[in-house]
Each structure stands twice: as C-alpha cells, then as structure tokens.
Amino acid sequence: MARRRKQFKNNTSRFLITKINPRSPISEQYRTIRTNLQFASVDSELKTLMVTSSGPSEGKSSTVANLAIVFAQAGKKVLLVDADLRKPTLHYTFRLDNRKGLSSVLVGETDLIQSTIPSDVTNLELLSCGPIPPNPSELLGSKAMGNMIEEASQLYDLIIFDTPPVLAVTDAQILADQCDGALLVVRSKQTEYDAAQKAQDLLKPAKAKLLGAVLNDREQKKAGYYYYGTN
C-alpha cells in the first residue's frame, strides 16, 4: 500500500512538473509553448483552447495540465475542463472528487459555479468530467455546451479543454467547432506521421484554428518538450 501511494505521488509530480519544479528545463519549455500560443493568436483573443492528440498515450493530459498551470502562473484566470467524457483523467491528476463535473452541468444537475473546484495553483480552477454519460458526443455538441462556454468566458480569461484523441472518436472535432484554437500533442517515436497528418486534416474544417503541435517524450539530452508551428 505504501509503495502504491509513493508511486502515485511520483506520477503526480511528473505530470505537474510546472507546479512541483517551475524552474526546471521542462517547465521552461511549457512557458515557451505558452508564449508561442500567444503569438499564434495575436490577431484574435484566445479565450478557448482545446488540446487533443491523434491517438491515446501521447501525453495529452499531462501537457494540458501543465499548460493550464503556466498560463495561471502568468496571471491569467484559467479554467481547465476535462472534456474527455469517455476516459477522464483530470480528477486523478489533481486528486478531485469526480461525482459532479462537466456532464452534471450539461444535463442541468448542477451549474458551472457549483461544479468548479479551485486548485492549489493561484488563478487555476478545475472542472472535472463528472459521471461518464452514455452520449458524450451529443453532450459536447449540445446547446448546453455552448451556453456553458459562453458563461465560462465571462468568468475566466482562458478556458482549456482536455479532449479525447481525434482519430478515436468525433468528440474533439465537435468541440473544435466551439473553440478559438486547437493544439495537437504527438509523442516522439510513437505517433506515426500519417496519424498526425490525418488528425490535422480532421481538425482543419472545424472553427478552431490549429495553432501548433507539441512533440513530447524526446530524449532528455536533446529536449524535454518542443514546440513547432503548423501552416
């Protein structure tokens, strides 16, 4: 039991490196991504950002959590939303109670203010997935989702959504129609080029502008995280 608790603590520390060790080289790379996102959206205000990947296990959820933290550390009032209504992870990463969350708000069981949870990072609030619904795609594309985003936009400087992989389900494409920008996460030596290209092609028709991609899990001697832009 003690070994499991220690492993959980270590995993949490690894996921939230920008909180645990803000001066580390990896934390600095996240700040670079933050800066590049701000430059990429210079012509229009970035209020809603979705983060996705082509497939599972590419580091999407740890990337989105650390991005939310560095934006909050820069003074932005941030809401991080777990919009993966199939395999949510936000409540594990931040150790939250997941009995209410996004799904509860969308079906009208609770309101947004009642469901958000302040984190121990200044300026960062969290909205977990809530109970997993039988119809994730329909909920994300519903009028209730649009109303929630509109309300949250009045309360926060930036709303960041953690979404399912693009190639697995249509959820990310649906949410992309309601966001200002999108960020694609790919994993070094795992994500195939064709898969990343197909994910980009699927996001292109959406309203959200694909602002760039994050390549993670490179060898530490070369780079912890690396950002490159897309055309």
Secondary structure, DSSP 8 states (H G I E B T S, - for coil): -HHHHHHHHHHHHHHTHHHH-TTSHHHHHHHHHHHHHHHHTTTS---EEEEEESSSSSSHHHHHHHHHHHHHHTT--EEEEE--SSS--HHHHTT---SSSHHHHHTTSS-HHHH-EE-SSTTEEEE---S--S-HHHHHTSHHHHHHHHHHHHH-SEEEEE---TTT-SHHHHHHTT-SEEEEEEETTTS-HHHHHHHHHHHTTSSSEEEEEEEE---TTT-SEEEE---
